[in-house]
Amino acid sequence: MGLTEATGPSVTYMCIGGFVVAFSMFSLLAREKIYVNEVVLGTAYGIFMGPYFAGVFDPRSWGSVSDEVTLEVMRIVLATGLFAIGVELPRAYMATHAKSLLAMVVPTMAIGWVIVAGLLRALFPQLNFISCLAISACLTPTDPIICAAIVGGTFARQHVPVNLRHILSAESAANDGLAYPFLSLTIYLTLEGTRGIAFTHWILIGWLYQVILGTATGAALGLLFSYVMKCSHKRGFIDRESYVAQYLALAVFIIGIVSTIGSDDLLATFAAGCAISWDGNFNTHIEGETFASVIDLVLNCGCFIYIGAWLPFQSFSIPAIGITPSRLVALAFGIMLLRRIPAILILYRWIPEIQSWREALFSGHFGKAGSPFGPYNLEDLPTL
């Protein structure tokens, strides 16, 4: 019997807890001197502790439940991060910056979607273009968790303009849920008999039921809970600590409701966070609290340790469909260079929060799926 089988969850707790303790002791050194965040270190630690090296932590050994556990772990971490972004944006941010977000999210995602699909088609000709579009849809959204490591923290606050930090945070949260229509379109085109039926299902189910209903449900629940918390506070029924606890409790509650009806739970949690802080009242009550950032750090570390241990390195070489490590490396560099940078450099003139091509380059590269290293100083970019 292996160590993982013998100790069960205890090894998981040991791996995650030990890493969080160690990273917390050297967090400033890592982030502001070496410029490496918890995402890279957590993933590397997970790979080391995983089945291909130390063999201490192997999520795939859990059997048939491992995929379901992985899905739910990622869902909770993502939803909590999206809710936090919505809460921490300035009051009514989504309304006052709607034009910029629309210009930054929709065309950038669409352009990146097609470009990555083209790269996949060129590198893996055994795949048809619809399959490449389906894979590309999964690579289209930015990662709000990794993006938070770039736009948050002392170094980022000193060197990245506040407007740029807010727009990148809002974009990473919005497009994380809006990537689903790109994926659902390719699924319907694959499964349905005709394109007419596929587009009908895409509009009725993919957009109206899942995206729009999910967003509306999250916003409605956020406004409802905001009103209830105000009433409770006026009557002395709720204290400051209970306000802070809503960070985690409301995020979990909302994804439970929205995923039960089959709508987009990620967009719902972001919409709920924006709605709760719409008038700034919620932010006033939690100002100065560190509980949310502590929970965010622990969840992020645990999430990426899990991902590192979960990575299926044996699938990095599948000759039947042309997958080889060298082609995957080429794909990674192609995505880094082409997925967002060209689109942002073209569109930034219509985005007031991005003031120059240097900020556009920063937003296109470091905001794409989060950068593995950060934070960064915009002053380090070259000048014309």
MOTATA-V438718 format. One record per pair of residues at least 6 apart in sequence whose ideal C-beta (glycine too) atoms are under 6 Angstrom apart, sorted by sequence separation. I is the first residue (numbers start at 0). J is the second residue. If there is no record, write none. Layout:
i=I j=J
i=I j=J
//
This chain:
i=29 j=35
i=30 j=36
i=47 j=53
i=59 j=65
i=191 j=197
i=231 j=237
i=258 j=264
i=275 j=281
i=276 j=282
i=347 j=353
i=353 j=359
i=3 j=10
i=48 j=55
i=49 j=56
i=50 j=57
i=58 j=65
i=257 j=264
i=316 j=323
i=48 j=56
i=120 j=128
i=188 j=197
i=315 j=324
i=353 j=362
i=187 j=197
i=254 j=264
i=257 j=267
i=365 j=375
i=120 j=131
i=119 j=131
i=347 j=359
i=187 j=200
i=150 j=164
i=187 j=201
i=253 j=267
i=254 j=268
i=22 j=37
i=116 j=131
i=119 j=134
i=253 j=268
i=344 j=359
i=116 j=132
i=343 j=359
i=361 j=377
i=150 j=167
i=184 j=201
i=150 j=168
i=183 j=201
i=250 j=268
i=253 j=271
i=116 j=135
i=343 j=362
i=115 j=135
i=343 j=363
i=146 j=167
i=183 j=205
i=112 j=135
i=115 j=138
i=340 j=363
i=357 j=380
i=339 j=363
i=340 j=364
i=146 j=171
i=180 j=205
i=18 j=44
i=180 j=206
i=112 j=139
i=111 j=139
i=143 j=171
i=339 j=367
i=143 j=172
i=338 j=367
i=141 j=171
i=108 j=139
i=143 j=175
i=141 j=174
i=220 j=253
i=14 j=48
i=140 j=174
i=140 j=175
i=217 j=253
i=140 j=178
i=139 j=178
i=216 j=257
i=14 j=56
i=136 j=178
i=139 j=181
i=242 j=284
i=243 j=285
i=242 j=285
i=213 j=257
i=10 j=55
i=136 j=181
i=243 j=288
i=246 j=291
i=10 j=56
i=136 j=182
i=243 j=290
i=247 j=294
i=213 j=262
i=212 j=262
i=213 j=263
i=217 j=267
i=221 j=271
i=225 j=275
i=216 j=267
i=220 j=271
i=133 j=185
i=214 j=266
i=218 j=270
i=222 j=274
i=2 j=55
i=132 j=185
i=209 j=262
i=210 j=263
i=213 j=266
i=217 j=270
i=221 j=274
i=3 j=57
i=209 j=263
i=213 j=267
i=217 j=271
i=221 j=275
i=129 j=185
i=214 j=270
i=218 j=274
i=3 j=60
i=84 j=143
i=129 j=188
i=129 j=189
i=81 j=143
i=80 j=143
i=80 j=144
i=104 j=170
i=108 j=174
i=103 j=170
i=100 j=169
i=104 j=173
i=112 j=181
i=104 j=174
i=88 j=169
i=84 j=168
i=179 j=263
i=176 j=263
i=84 j=172
i=176 j=265
i=175 j=265
i=176 j=266
i=81 j=172
i=172 j=269
i=38 j=145
i=38 j=148
i=36 j=148
i=30 j=152
i=31 j=154
i=144 j=299
i=82 j=250
i=79 j=250
i=78 j=250
i=78 j=254
i=93 j=273
i=81 j=265
i=85 j=269
i=82 j=268
i=86 j=272
i=91 j=277
i=166 j=352
i=81 j=268
i=85 j=272
i=77 j=265
i=81 j=269
i=85 j=273
i=90 j=278
i=90 j=279
i=163 j=352
i=78 j=268
i=82 j=272
i=86 j=276
i=162 j=352
i=125 j=320
i=163 j=358
i=125 j=321
i=123 j=321
i=167 j=366
i=122 j=326
i=83 j=291
i=122 j=330
i=118 j=333
i=149 j=365
i=158 j=376
i=79 j=298
i=115 j=334
i=155 j=374
i=146 j=366
i=154 j=374
i=149 j=370
i=76 j=298
i=152 j=374
i=114 j=337
i=115 j=338
i=146 j=369
i=145 j=369
i=149 j=373
i=141 j=366
i=148 j=373
i=149 j=374
i=76 j=302
i=141 j=367
i=142 j=368
i=111 j=338
i=141 j=368
i=142 j=369
i=111 j=339
i=110 j=342
i=72 j=305
i=107 j=342
i=102 j=346
i=102 j=349
i=103 j=350
i=102 j=350
i=58 j=308
i=58 j=309
i=99 j=350
i=56 j=308
i=99 j=352
i=41 j=300
i=45 j=304
i=49 j=308
i=44 j=304
i=48 j=308
i=42 j=303
i=46 j=307
i=51 j=312
i=37 j=299
i=41 j=303
i=45 j=307
i=37 j=300
i=41 j=304
i=45 j=308
i=42 j=306
i=38 j=303
i=42 j=307
i=19 j=297
i=19 j=300
i=18 j=300
i=15 j=301
i=18 j=304
i=15 j=304
i=14 j=304
i=39 j=371
i=35 j=372
i=36 j=373
i=34 j=372
//
